[in-house]
Amino acid sequence: METREHVVAPKKPILTPKAIIHQNFGNKACYVVEEVKEVHQTECPGLNIPQMGPCLYRCTLQLPELSVISGIFKKKKDAEQSAAEIAIEKLGICPETIDPTPQEAQESLVARIAYIFSEKFLICDHPLSGHIRATLWREGDLCGLVPLSVIAVYDAKIFSLCRCINPEVESDPFLVISYIMRATANLYQFLATSERHLWIRRQSPYPQDIIESLMKEDDGSQECIQVAAIRIPSSVEQSIEDLTLHISLKEYYLDIIANELGFQDAANILISRSLGKASSETRLFFAAPKSYLLDLYSNFPNGKETLYFKGSLNARASYFAGQNIIGDAILATIGYTRKSRDLFYEDVTVRLYYRMLLGKTPGGIYKLSREAILASELPSKFTTRANWRGSLPRDILCMFCRQHRLSEPLFSITCHPFNTLSGLSGLSGSCLKVAESCGNVIESVNGVSVTTPKSSDSELFKCEIKLFSRRGDLILQCSPKDCYKKQNDAIQNASLKLLSWLNKCFKSMIVPFEQLCQTADNFNIQIYYENIFTDIFVGQSTHNGQLDAIQCNKLVESIYRNSSCDMLGNIVNSLKIEGPYSGVCPCNGSLPCIRYSVSLAVEGENVKEVIEVCDEFEFEVGLGAVVFYIEEVVTQMSVGQYAHFTTNLLTSDLIFASADDSVKMPSLLSSKDCCLEYEISLIKVTEPPEERMEQALFSPPLSKQRVEFAVQQILESHASTLIDFGCGSGSLLEALLNYPTSLEKMAGVDISQKGLSRAAKILNSKLVTNSDAGGQWTSIKSVILYEGSITNFGSQLHGFDIGTCLEVIEHMDEDQACLFGDVALSSFRPRILIVSTPNFEYNVVLQRSNPPSQEQEESDEKTLLQSCKFRNHDHKFEWTREQFRQWACDLAARHNYKVHFSGVGGSADVEPGFASQIAVFKRDWKLEDDVLKHADEHHYNVIWEWNRKIE
């Protein structure tokens, strides 16, 4: 394993160019961003296809002294930063780092505390000044006493200065209190502190006129408010409890919270960092243990500056806040803000508590973004934005890092030239494996590229992700080996791989963490153990490795990811599917849309509480985007049908997070006969394209397997010329350029001008790029594209060594497909002809079709086939194995060819055979020298042609 010394942590942040300009010019700096549209013509000779480039931006920065113009960038903010950087260079401004030295920070800390207790700060709009004003309402000796924890938590500048003195403050925020006490000692003539309590007050009171004006402002305030809060007991054996805080606005609210925790005042109350969003006032409040006070006043003997709590660690609250919390804690949303001098407050319910807890996990973030806690799951694959439902993987990863107080993820994008693929097995799914080579690296944080190399169709992308703590310590490094044609696909799939492993960790917290880490290699993840425990799994080792708070997703991984259909009967009870069978059923890759409701019910009693309802919920079949049993039930239904079932797989945390009113939930959950009751209606099904359906079931997809089959035939045949009948957008011809074959000439013919235009652009880019790079690995000397129908004879297509016709004939009428076979073998006469077409019988597997009635036996093949549809709406027919074999044998016999059968996807020995059935026609006789003349010979139009330059 790579040691930590080899990892370069990110540099300390510096002021951005825009921040420097703002420091020097403020509102006098004016940025004007204009959009630049780039239109260029295709490089393909003979084609004039205008291509709209990406949307680009240029920025003009106007300053009192000068005006500058940036270059052109993909993002507005990059253009603005560039303009600011140019201006800084011209003005000769020297950037300064944000962080001062520790000595400078200590001096600034003393000055900041003095300012906080000044008259000027008291009347300004600042969260901390709101606390200071509120303490003036306190009676007797408590008047004007400001808790130290309040100063440590509510002033960001103080926290930043303390972090410069000691970076450990980031992981142990309560250390800030000790530095405030040290700094206050230098202000003994101005401020007073206590040796037994954590507070500060001014030596001299504020001027009376200022106090009177502040009191007058607050006279019209509401007398008393009630704020709902949550008590989190330190013992995991006790349940969390609802709590109502009765707060008078002429009292200090922290005193009320202190009373709930068993103290007279707020002096010894500690406050956590904000939870959830950075601007949130949701925090945990708890009592500082006596051991903490002793550590504070011991002046850290032996130079040790880490405070250790001695007492009962509150595991749930500690995980929630990401810092150690002792004893009972109160979770509340209350405090002062910059926007208003009135006390801000919101209710914290049990539902909010569990939703926030759920949001700490990667899968939980996805559930919340879809608003389907009891139905959705983090999908196992990232396909495209159109088919991905919920927050994108990169966004989920960024949210996860913010929730766990980590730095923004560091994405490293590596560009690789599209070199020769190593072996036929290198093709897979949506990614391609390429030979290792040095590429350009783009360092980006949160998806923002620092440098963007010129992209082309011949480039592939890899993405590596690093997670750092706020202190700059490397925690995790994910380095997937897969390459992608699009940079965004590389980022999203790498993010999903890292999220999937993290999600597995959070779902398996009862398993020893060391054992779980053994799976990291399967995800191409490197773990830095000394950092991951303190920065992500805070408190994980508490209570013998079982942290109750983290088990918010108790639905065990093996049930949802590794279950088989046989387990459905053990999970789902009383399944009933009602309504007429419409024949429109979900299949792999399709997008079913359902309406569902989930209720908490007690079997045998008329007791039911609805806890989650969704009128329209769409998911992609085959990606694990929903819990296992929901997908299994939906794939048994047809559009218009209704399903009802129950399950005993209960998870109280998810139920509490879903339920709007959780008052009745505890009593229902305590019943032994309690269950979850699902009601599902299948509204509609969006059928997938044929390729999407195949990708959901086959890896590599059938389209890739067909290419591999054709390439293998070409290698064995030693053919020098090839014609692709129905070449479309040139996918086969493009793929052949990646292999060292014996081919010298390739041609493609198709009736679609649009498809040929795409093929010309792709092939030209690849051939030109390889030629410019001096690549001589391919023997190809000529490539040509023709427009025309493959059922018409033309001497231009006569006499090729090998012909291919992959997944084409089913797009024609059956009589035209038969005509093509006759013309190909009687007139075009290739030495070898490869024809592939879907096996209609395999649609039963692809579409997961079921008999319309359960009374019919599953072995009734005719019934199964009747429930199947063609794989593509553009298919005119699809043949069974018997029909295809009959057509091919008759064709071969008529034209003196031999034929043998094969296929890809599935197996010939296992029903229902191959998914794509293939016939390979071969002739042993030599082709006559004279070209067969036809009175109705068709002339094919040349759309595009490429020939290797001879030097």
LOMI-943353 format. One record per residue (C-alpha): x, y, z; residue in one letter. Coordinates in pm, whole numbers, padded with zeros to 5 digits, always signed. Example, Ala and Ser with C-alpha at 12.3 -4.5 7.8 and 13.67 -1.06 7.14 Angstrom:
2
+01230-00450+00780A/+01367-00106+00714S/
# end
This chain:
951
+00000+00000+00000M/+00126+00346-00085E/+00249+00532+00219T/+00125+00870+00316R/+00463+01036+00249E/+00411+00983-00125H/+00089+01184-00125V/+00103+01555-00193V/-00165+01732+00008A/-00334+02033-00151P/-00168+02366-00093K/-00311+02611+00150K/-00574+02826-00018P/-00479+03166-00151I/-00699+03457-00237L/-00857+03421-00581T/-00785+03695-00836P/-01143+03824-00801K/-01104+03843-00421A/-00783+04044-00460I/-00952+04284-00703I/-01243+04321-00460H/-01002+04400-00174Q/-00844+04678-00377N/-01140+04821-00570F/-01461+04695-00407G/-01773+04787-00605N/-01568+04993-00848K/-01472+04674-01031A/-01723+04591-01308C/-01729+04251-01482Y/-01907+04219-01818V/-01935+03863-01952V/-02029+03802-02314E/-02119+03475-02483E/-01903+03359-02771V/-02052+03105-03010K/-01813+02902-03221E/-01937+02752-03548V/-01705+02542-03763H/-01736+02317-04065Q/-01664+01947-04057T/-01322+01840-04171E/-01464+01562-04389C/-01386+01623-04759P/-01697+01649-04969G/-01919+01723-04673L/-02037+02063-04561N/-02186+01998-04218I/-02197+02302-03987P/-02116+02206-03629Q/-02215+02428-03337M/-01933+02435-03085G/-01980+02453-02708P/-02102+02774-02547C/-01795+02984-02456L/-01748+03305-02260Y/-01524+03613-02260R/-01507+03869-01977C/-01425+04242-01980T/-01312+04386-01646L/-01345+04761-01608Q/-01144+04929-01332L/-01091+05299-01260P/-00735+05272-01385E/-00766+05032-01679L/-00982+04784-01869S/-00880+04427-01959V/-01032+04145-02166I/-00995+03776-02082S/-00948+03485-02316G/-01229+03245-02408I/-01342+02989-02150F/-01610+02725-02108K/-01733+02874-01780K/-01828+03230-01693K/-01644+03226-01361K/-01323+03109-01529D/-01344+03404-01768A/-01398+03645-01477E/-01104+03501-01282Q/-00883+03525-01590S/-00972+03892-01641A/-00898+03964-01275A/-00566+03782-01302E/-00465+03988-01606I/-00555+04308-01421A/-00350+04206-01115I/-00047+04140-01331E/-00077+04476-01509K/-00127+04664-01182L/+00161+04484-01012G/-00048+04374-00712I/+00117+04102-00503C/-00131+03833-00383P/-00123+03745-00015E/-00218+03417+00147T/-00531+03400+00359I/-00362+03235+00655D/-00136+03448+00877P/+00150+03298+01075T/+00065+03147+01419P/+00217+03450+01593Q/+00017+03690+01375E/-00295+03484+01438A/-00251+03505+01816Q/-00214+03882+01799E/-00518+03908+01572S/-00715+03684+01807L/-00658+03922+02099V/-00765+04217+01885A/-01073+04032+01761R/-01193+03947+02114I/-01144+04308+02221A/-01352+04421+01923Y/-01629+04170+02000I/-01684+04333+02340F/-01673+04686+02201S/-01975+04916+02180E/-01951+04921+01800K/-01986+04542+01774F/-02282+04537+02016L/-02506+04736+01782I/-02401+04569+01455C/-02591+04287+01282D/-02391+03977+01368H/-02505+03644+01519P/-02265+03685+01810L/-02377+04040+01885S/-02731+03900+01916G/-02608+03670+02194H/-02429+03955+02372I/-02743+04171+02361R/-02950+03878+02495A/-02717+03833+02793T/-02801+04190+02899L/-03155+04064+02976W/-03013+03823+03233R/-03075+03916+03594E/-02836+03957+03888G/-02480+03835+03856D/-02557+03666+03523L/-02618+03997+03345C/-02365+04044+03066G/-02194+03707+03113L/-02125+03566+02765V/-02057+03188+02744P/-01717+03108+02596L/-01867+02839+02375S/-02087+03104+02209V/-01784+03312+02111I/-01605+03000+01983A/-01898+02883+01771V/-02067+03194+01635Y/-01769+03396+01514D/-01610+03249+01203A/-01308+03480+01217K/-01212+03354+01562I/-01233+02995+01443F/-01015+03074+01139S/-00750+03243+01353L/-00743+02948+01595C/-00706+02710+01303R/-00396+02903+01195C/-00252+02861+01544I/-00334+02490+01558N/-00480+02295+01259P/-00614+02032+01505E/-00895+02279+01576V/-01064+02151+01261E/-01118+01805+01410S/-01154+01923+01771D/-01344+02255+01759P/-01372+02279+02137F/-00999+02361+02146L/-01102+02709+02032V/-01229+02779+02384I/-00883+02729+02530S/-00727+02974+02284Y/-00997+03230+02358I/-00917+03198+02730M/-00545+03250+02663R/-00612+03554+02447A/-00853+03699+02705T/-00579+03682+02970A/-00404+03957+02776N/-00713+04176+02816L/-00749+04144+03195Y/-00795+04522+03235Q/-01086+04515+02990F/-01240+04167+03029L/-01302+03926+03318A/-01322+03544+03321T/-01403+03275+03578S/-01189+02984+03700E/-01493+02757+03745R/-01725+02863+03466H/-01683+02918+03094L/-01784+03284+03050W/-01643+03629+02971I/-01779+03971+03063R/-01668+04332+03036R/-01503+04488+03342Q/-01707+04802+03288S/-02072+04794+03177P/-02187+04920+02841Y/-02305+05284+02831P/-02659+05318+02967Q/-02794+05501+02661D/-02693+05213+02432I/-02854+04955+02663I/-03176+05157+02687E/-03200+05187+02309S/-03151+04814+02270L/-03412+04736+02536M/-03656+04968+02363K/-03611+04785+02034E/-03703+04455+02202D/-04009+04578+02397D/-04250+04498+02117G/-04131+04140+02082S/-04354+03842+02139Q/-04360+03744+02507E/-04305+03365+02479C/-04244+03104+02209I/-04248+02726+02200Q/-03974+02550+02004V/-03984+02175+01934A/-03649+02005+01994A/-03505+01655+02036I/-03322+01502+02331R/-03057+01243+02238I/-02970+01033+02547P/-02609+00926+02590S/-02715+00562+02626S/-02798+00392+02296V/-03044+00176+02488E/-03271+00478+02531Q/-03480+00621+02249S/-03462+00981+02141I/-03737+01199+02287E/-03946+01494+02178D/-03882+01809+02378L/-04052+02148+02386T/-03851+02456+02483L/-04062+02733+02638H/-03862+03048+02573I/-03940+03402+02680S/-03785+03654+02445L/-03678+03856+02751K/-03467+03562+02861E/-03149+03416+02721Y/-03253+03100+02533Y/-02931+02918+02625L/-03034+02939+02991D/-03356+02754+02903I/-03157+02481+02727I/-02918+02464+03024A/-03214+02410+03259N/-03330+02117+03044E/-02983+01965+03087L/-02988+02017+03462G/-02786+02340+03499F/-02877+02686+03627Q/-02720+02885+03344D/-02550+02849+03008A/-02194+02911+03129A/-02098+02543+03112N/-02300+02452+02803I/-02104+02349+02494L/-02239+02397+02141I/-02155+02186+01837S/-02076+02316+01489R/-02379+02367+01266S/-02538+02052+01125L/-02658+02004+00771G/-02618+02317+00560K/-02343+02561+00652A/-02598+02840+00706S/-02814+02623+00931S/-02877+02711+01297E/-02933+02345+01380T/-02688+02250+01653R/-02634+02012+01944L/-02620+02151+02298F/-02470+01955+02588F/-02309+02009+02928A/-01931+02039+02958A/-01806+01763+03191P/-01593+01855+03492K/-01294+01675+03341S/-01310+01921+03054Y/-01286+02218+03291L/-00987+02061+03464L/-00809+02015+03131D/-00878+02377+03039L/-00722+02516+03355Y/-00429+02276+03363S/-00270+02479+03081N/-00217+02157+02882F/+00072+01994+03072P/+00357+01847+02868N/+00255+02066+02574G/-00040+01844+02488K/-00311+02052+02326E/-00587+01798+02273T/-00877+01787+02516L/-00999+01444+02618Y/-01350+01410+02750F/-01392+01177+03043K/-01744+01051+03068G/-02018+00874+02877S/-01961+00940+02507L/-02286+01004+02324N/-02226+00787+02017A/-02530+00903+01822R/-02473+01272+01886A/-02098+01240+01820S/-02157+01081+01481Y/-02422+01339+01405F/-02193+01636+01481A/-01861+01484+01377G/-01705+01571+01713Q/-01699+01418+02061N/-02010+01488+02267I/-02049+01372+02628I/-02374+01297+02807G/-02726+01381+02695D/-02757+01630+02412A/-03037+01853+02283I/-03083+01900+01911L/-03248+02233+01830A/-03268+02493+01554T/-03252+02828+01728I/-03021+03129+01732G/-02946+03475+01595Y/-02865+03555+01233T/-02728+03845+01033R/-03058+03898+00854K/-03267+03991+01156S/-03224+04089+01520R/-03520+03872+01616D/-03457+03528+01753L/-03464+03273+01469F/-03614+02931+01541Y/-03759+02627+01368E/-03902+02305+01507D/-03687+01992+01507V/-03905+01683+01485T/-03822+01314+01504V/-03872+01299+01128R/-03619+01576+01070L/-03370+01406+01300Y/-03384+01080+01106Y/-03380+01253+00768R/-03065+01440+00869M/-02915+01114+00992L/-03009+00944+00666L/-02848+01231+00475G/-02511+01147+00631K/-02487+00834+00411T/-02432+00833+00031P/-02739+00619-00034G/-02939+00836+00202G/-02854+01150+00008I/-02984+00980-00306Y/-03303+00869-00131K/-03369+01220-00005L/-03301+01377-00344S/-03562+01145-00494R/-03798+01186-00198E/-03849+00810-00198A/-03691+00678+00120I/-03867+00341+00130L/-03837+00275-00244A/-03522+00417-00402S/-03165+00288-00382E/-02833+00423-00503L/-02812+00269-00855P/-02533+00029-00937S/-02442+00205-01264K/-02433+00553-01407F/-02570+00564-01759T/-02681+00905-01886T/-02849+01202-01726R/-03171+01124-01914A/-03196+00783-01744N/-03040+00873-01408W/-03306+00968-01154R/-03200+01186-00862G/-02883+01380-00781S/-02585+01291-01001L/-02302+01087-00845P/-02056+01380-00847R/-02309+01601-00670D/-02382+01330-00413I/-02010+01290-00343L/-01970+01665-00292C/-02269+01672-00055M/-02127+01376+00136F/-01796+01558+00183C/-01971+01868+00314R/-02178+01660+00556Q/-01862+01499+00694H/-01658+01819+00712R/-01419+01710+00437L/-01256+01924+00171S/-01417+01933-00173E/-01327+01618-00374P/-01022+01647-00597L/-01091+01509-00946F/-00789+01429-01166S/-00885+01376-01529I/-00633+01199-01751T/-00661+01214-02131C/-00543+00910-02326H/-00508+00874-02702P/-00732+00608-02851F/-00459+00350-02911N/-00484-00008-03022T/-00702-00212-02793L/-00520-00501-02633S/-00713-00806-02734G/-01072-00866-02830L/-01184-00903-02469S/-01093-00543-02395G/-01429-00411-02507L/-01683-00367-02231S/-02008-00185-02165G/-01982+00188-02190S/-01606+00188-02128C/-01306+00083-02335L/-00972-00045-02209K/-00675+00111-02385V/-00302+00067-02376A/-00142+00263-02093E/+00014+00590-02204S/+00105+00925-02061C/-00179+01166-02100G/-00259+01522-02009N/-00382+01558-01652V/-00655+01802-01560I/-00674+01878-01188E/-01022+01988-01091S/-01198+02055-00764V/-01573+01996-00760N/-01566+01952-01137G/-01393+02286-01215V/-01099+02224-01449S/-00775+02412-01404V/-00651+02326-01753T/-00859+02192-02039T/-00668+02022-02321P/-00819+02013-02666K/-01054+01718-02689S/-01111+01505-02995S/-01296+01192-03091D/-00970+00998-03054S/-00931+01077-02682E/-01048+00874-02386L/-01074+00988-02026F/-00993+00839-01688K/-01084+01000-01358C/-00908+00961-01022E/-01066+01100-00706I/-00899+01196-00379K/-01077+01283-00057L/-00894+01508+00190F/-00976+01618+00539S/-01005+01989+00613R/-00649+01971+00743R/-00524+01843+00407G/-00474+01479+00511D/-00546+01225+00239L/-00828+00988+00339I/-00934+00793+00031L/-00805+00760-00324Q/-01021+00600-00594C/-00838+00514-00919S/-01071+00329-01159P/-00907+00161-01457K/-01195+00217-01699D/-01175+00477-01978C/-01467+00672-02123Y/-01525+00871-02438K/-01670+01163-02243K/-01500+01343-01958Q/-01828+01374-01767N/-01888+00999-01787D/-01544+00936-01638A/-01615+01176-01349I/-01964+01041-01279Q/-01865+00673-01291N/-01558+00726-01071A/-01776+00916-00825S/-02033+00636-00825L/-01764+00374-00763K/-01640+00564-00457L/-01996+00627-00336L/-02086+00260-00376S/-01800+00154-00152W/-01882+00420+00108L/-02246+00316+00097N/-02141-00045+00156K/-01942+00070+00459C/-02234+00252+00616F/-02468-00039+00552K/-02233-00287+00715S/-02121-00112+01029M/-02177-00420+01242I/-01903-00593+01040V/-01546-00521+01161P/-01416-00232+00959F/-01090-00409+00878E/-01284-00692+00717Q/-01491-00447+00514L/-01179-00270+00389C/-01076-00588+00211Q/-01340-00503-00047T/-01170-00171-00129A/-00942-00336-00387D/-01246-00448-00582N/-01347-00082-00609F/-00991+00037-00694N/-00982+00231-00367I/-00678+00297-00148Q/-00749+00372+00217I/-00541+00582+00455Y/-00644+00416+00778Y/-00497+00666+01021E/-00726+00937+00883N/-01046+00766+00777I/-01155+00670+01128F/-01139+01023+01268T/-01270+01205+00961D/-01555+00985+00835I/-01640+00710+01082F/-01633+00917+01401V/-01724+00698+01696G/-01747+00385+01482Q/-01549+00180+01729S/-01780+00273+02015T/-01981-00009+02174H/-01778-00293+02023N/-01805-00166+01670G/-02184-00131+01670Q/-02286+00233+01633L/-02662+00257+01657D/-02680+00595+01487A/-02505+00477+01174I/-02740+00183+01127Q/-03000+00406+00967C/-03009+00169+00670N/-03073-00170+00828K/-03189-00334+00508L/-02895-00568+00467V/-02685-00537+00152E/-02712-00906+00065S/-03091-00889+00046I/-03102-00607-00206Y/-02794-00664-00413R/-02744-01040-00414N/-03094-01181-00382S/-03241-01419-00633S/-03601-01448-00742C/-03637-01752-00519D/-03603-01528-00214M/-03898-01313-00314L/-04145-01547-00151G/-03955-01525+00178N/-03960-01144+00175I/-04296-01056+00021V/-04617-01180+00183N/-04968-01201+00040S/-04874-01073-00305L/-05180-00996-00517K/-05166-00855-00871I/-05506-00744-00993E/-05643-00595-01313G/-05653-00708-01677P/-05327-00806-01846Y/-05246-00535-02103S/-04932-00695-02249G/-04719-00382-02183V/-04462-00498-01927C/-04132-00357-01796P/-03811-00516-01919C/-03440-00465-01860N/-03345-00107-01943G/-03705+00018-01957S/-03839+00304-01746L/-04155+00200-01560P/-04352+00475-01387C/-04542+00365-01076I/-04773+00513-00817R/-04715+00368-00472Y/-04795+00408-00106S/-04634+00245+00198V/-04819+00203+00526S/-04729+00072+00867L/-04988-00192+00950A/-05064-00449+01218V/-05163-00784+01072E/-05504-00910+01179G/-05612-00567+01299E/-05768-00272+01122N/-05475-00047+01212V/-05279+00126+00939K/-05072+00446+00916E/-04964+00578+00575V/-04597+00681+00597I/-04487+00742+00235E/-04683+00822-00083V/-04557+00899-00433C/-04788+00965-00730D/-04522+00936-01001E/-04200+00741-00943F/-03985+00643-01241E/-03683+00415-01231F/-03469+00217-01471E/-03499-00161-01452V/-03172-00347-01410G/-02969-00079-01229L/-03077-00161-00874G/-03235+00185-00848A/-03513+00053-00620V/-03519-00199-00337V/-03507-00557-00457F/-03863-00670-00391Y/-04025-00362-00551I/-03845-00423-00881E/-03933-00793-00873E/-04300-00719-00820V/-04317-00443-01083V/-04156-00664-01350T/-04440-00914-01296Q/-04702-00647-01371M/-04839-00495-01690S/-04953-00135-01740V/-05283-00072-01564G/-05242-00347-01306Q/-05239-00301-00931Y/-05026-00491-00676A/-05064-00529-00300H/-04822-00702-00065F/-04665-00683+00282T/-04313-00738+00410T/-04173-00789+00758N/-03840-00624+00672L/-03879-00325+00899L/-03628-00049+00959T/-03750+00196+01220S/-03499+00464+01119D/-03624+00475+00760L/-03984+00467+00877I/-03930+00762+01110F/-03755+00951+00829A/-04054+00894+00600S/-04341+00954+00839A/-04485+01306+00861D/-04644+01233+01198D/-04424+01003+01402S/-04628+01019+01726V/-04805+00687+01661K/-04505+00512+01513M/-04334+00382+01832P/-04646+00202+01955S/-04710+00045+01613L/-04348-00063+01572L/-04355-00229+01913S/-04622-00472+01794S/-04494-00817+01704K/-04733-00835+01407D/-04623-00503+01261C/-04540-00500+00888C/-04495-00269+00591L/-04784-00272+00346E/-04714-00169-00016Y/-04970-00069-00278E/-04832-00023-00630I/-04996+00078-00959S/-04803+00053-01286L/-04894+00371-01476I/-04677+00348-01789K/-04360+00194-01929V/-04112+00376-02150T/-03950+00110-02361E/-03571+00131-02391P/-03376+00141-02715P/-03255-00203-02814E/-02898-00127-02708E/-03007-00007-02362R/-03205-00327-02312M/-02906-00538-02409E/-02662-00340-02191Q/-02879-00405-01887A/-02834-00782-01927L/-02505-00837-02109F/-02151-00731-02027S/-02007-00654-02271P/-02327-00551-02456P/-02445-00755-02753L/-02338-00481-02995S/-01979-00519-02872K/-02000-00897-02881Q/-02119-00887-03243R/-01819-00672-03334V/-01583-00914-03158E/-01739-01204-03350F/-01697-01024-03684A/-01337-00926-03608V/-01251-01285-03516Q/-01393-01403-03850Q/-01191-01138-04036I/-00869-01239-03859L/-00923-01606-03945E/-01015-01532-04307S/-00710-01312-04381H/-00943-01097-04591A/-00801-00782-04752S/-01131-00614-04849T/-01454-00572-04654L/-01799-00434-04733I/-02042-00352-04448D/-02403-00370-04570F/-02621-00127-04373G/-02321+00038-04205C/-02531+00310-04036G/-02308+00555-03849S/-02004+00333-03902G/-01977+00164-03562S/-01828-00157-03706L/-01589+00024-03940L/-01474+00250-03656E/-01417-00048-03427A/-01213-00228-03693L/-00967+00063-03696L/-00870-00037-03342N/-00745-00383-03448Y/-00436-00490-03645P/-00619-00685-03918T/-00515-00780-04273S/-00772-00543-04423L/-00649-00295-04681E/-00982-00163-04809K/-01308-00109-04624M/-01640+00012-04761A/-01978+00082-04611G/-02316+00127-04774V/-02639+00260-04626D/-02957+00431-04735I/-02946+00694-04458S/-02760+01016-04542Q/-02768+01121-04176K/-02602+00801-04063G/-02340+00824-04338L/-02258+01183-04242S/-02191+01077-03884R/-01983+00783-04005A/-01776+01010-04232A/-01700+01251-03950K/-01601+00978-03703I/-01388+00778-03947L/-01216+01086-04091N/-01124+01214-03744S/-00980+00881-03642K/-00786+00818-03962L/-00645+01172-03981V/-00543+01169-03614T/-00364+00839-03655N/-00197+00954-03974S/-00078+01283-03820D/+00066+01092-03526A/+00270+00880-03763G/+00071+00569-03674G/+00144+00283-03914Q/-00007+00003-03709W/-00306-00037-03940T/-00287-00184-04290S/-00589+00016-04412I/-00514+00202-04736K/-00865+00305-04842S/-01206+00363-04683V/-01516+00460-04881I/-01883+00522-04796L/-02166+00469-05046Y/-02529+00581-05041E/-02786+00336-05172G/-03011+00037-05104S/-02845-00296-05035I/-03119-00473-05233T/-03003-00311-05560N/-02701-00447-05747F/-02406-00221-05823G/-02071-00334-05958S/-01896-00107-05703Q/-01990-00356-05430L/-01896-00667-05628H/-01615-00904-05536G/-01524-00809-05178F/-01353-01077-04972D/-01590-01049-04679I/-01928-00886-04623G/-02103-00808-04298T/-02467-00733-04231C/-02511-00698-03856L/-02862-00635-03716E/-02989-00486-04044V/-03235-00720-04212I/-03494-00695-03932E/-03533-00323-04019H/-03659-00427-04366M/-03979-00596-04471D/-03940-00974-04482E/-03962-00988-04861D/-03691-00722-04889Q/-03472-00916-04645A/-03507-01223-04864C/-03429-01012-05174L/-03110-00881-05009F/-02995-01239-04944G/-03044-01333-05307D/-02873-01019-05443V/-02581-01051-05198A/-02499-01413-05283L/-02586-01406-05653S/-02447-01066-05754S/-02221-00911-05485F/-02075-01258-05418R/-01843-01197-05122P/-01624-01493-05029R/-01772-01476-04679I/-02099-01313-04570L/-02185-01266-04201I/-02551-01194-04120V/-02681-01139-03768S/-03036-01074-03651T/-03224-01090-03317P/-03348-01424-03192N/-03712-01350-03115F/-03728-01639-02868E/-03466-01467-02649Y/-03698-01172-02591N/-03855-01377-02313V/-03529-01333-02118V/-03460-00974-02223L/-03807-00851-02142Q/-03870-01073-01838R/-04206-01152-01988S/-04454-01359-01787N/-04764-01551-01887P/-05083-01340-01878P/-05235-01589-01638S/-05074-01775-01351Q/-05286-02077-01440E/-05086-02123-01760Q/-04768-02326-01726E/-04435-02148-01760E/-04323-02416-02002S/-04581-02304-02259D/-04340-02135-02504E/-04615-02007-02732K/-04775-01820-02446T/-04441-01670-02350L/-04368-01559-02704L/-04712-01405-02738Q/-04632-01176-02447S/-04308-01058-02608C/-04257-00749-02822K/-03998-00670-03085F/-03680-00528-02936R/-03701-00206-03136N/-04002-00013-03262H/-03829+00009-03602D/-03810-00368-03645H/-04040-00500-03918K/-03997-00862-03807F/-03791-01081-03574E/-03730-01447-03656W/-03720-01749-03430T/-03423-01985-03458R/-03617-02220-03683E/-03727-01941-03916Q/-03375-01797-03942F/-03221-02138-04003R/-03474-02217-04276Q/-03410-01883-04452W/-03032-01921-04441A/-03025-02288-04552C/-03255-02222-04848D/-03048-01917-04947L/-02718-02106-04930A/-02856-02397-05133A/-02982-02168-05410R/-02648-01992-05457H/-02400-02274-05392N/-02277-02145-05056Y/-02218-02335-04735K/-02359-02194-04411V/-02295-02256-04044H/-02473-02100-03748F/-02351-01933-03435S/-02444-01636-03219G/-02357-01412-02926V/-02526-01362-02591G/-02653-01676-02422G/-02560-02022-02538S/-02663-02258-02820A/-02701-02542-02570D/-02925-02355-02325V/-03277-02241-02402E/-03369-02008-02563P/-03036-02008-02749G/-02831-01704-02850F/-02968-01352-02809A/-02831-01258-03153S/-02825-01543-03405Q/-02559-01537-03676I/-02525-01714-04010A/-02183-01731-04178V/-02205-01804-04554F/-01887-01926-04733K/-01814-02021-05093R/-01539-02260-05195D/-01554-02187-05568W/-01353-01911-05730K/-01523-01596-05853L/-01541-01566-06232E/-01324-01300-06390D/-01610-01145-06581D/-01839-00922-06376V/-02202-01020-06388L/-02391-00763-06595K/-02737-00645-06496H/-02967-00442-06713A/-03097-00264-06404D/-02756-00212-06243E/-02764+00055-05972H/-02490+00316-05935H/-02404+00398-05575Y/-02320+00758-05483N/-01986+00811-05314V/-02047+01011-04997I/-01693+01016-04858W/-01360+00858-04941E/-01022+00842-04768W/-00695+00716-04911N/-00362+00684-04736R/-00104+00934-04857K/+00193+00773-05024I/+00515+00956-04939E/
# end
